[in-house]
Amino acid sequence: MNITISPEAEAFLADVIAKHDIDDLHLQVMVKNPGTPIADCFLNFCERDEIPPEAYEFKQSTYSLFASKADEKYLDGADISYDDTDTGGQLNIKAPQLKGKEPDKDAPLHDRVQYFIDTELNPSLAMHGGNAKLTNIDDGYAFIEFGGGCNGCGMAGQTLSMGMETKLLRAFPELKGLMDGTDHSTGENPYYKKED
């Protein structure tokens, strides 16, 4: 993986870290919603013992920048720069691969459906702290698994049948329906708790 940090950004970040007066303080590039149009990346402070062992390390003069290997395809070729402005400065992170790209019309149905879920359905679910992912397509039925606030939510069935399924079948007429493959008993923080 290649991440470029400009000398101005490196100096700015070193100064910010020094002001925290914490031994062994570093930075980690974090990715949110990678491969979707709503993807974003940002920097988090971290100590070395908080970094996953499989992370890439980019050593700077007084600190290191870490990036997860799981995010490699989204962060490869990223550029971190710093521009002086009239009001101080602006730290910029440009990651050209971050948002991914829409699958071609001849791509496998699974890829096209997952991209649709990520771009058209998950932003609404995220407002309740939830998400959905496609686990399988079998005999024309798309099986999804809810996560976050949707796992165990008392309204998951209505969300599936009245919102998600309607949109998905309109976009993919080759599908017969949408099925919930989630084990809702494992939900730890459902948006709406089920009545006992």
Secondary structure, DSSP 8 states (H G I E B T S, - for coil): --EEE-HHHHHHHHHHHHHT--TTEEEEEEEESTTSTT-EEEEEEEEGGGS-TT-EEEE-SS-EEEE-GGGHHHHTTEEEEEEEETTEEEEEEE-TTTT-----TTS-HHHHHHHHIIIIIHHHHHTTTEEEEEEEEETTEEEEEEEETTTT-TTHHHIIIIIIHHHHHHH-TT--EEEE---GGG-SS-SS----
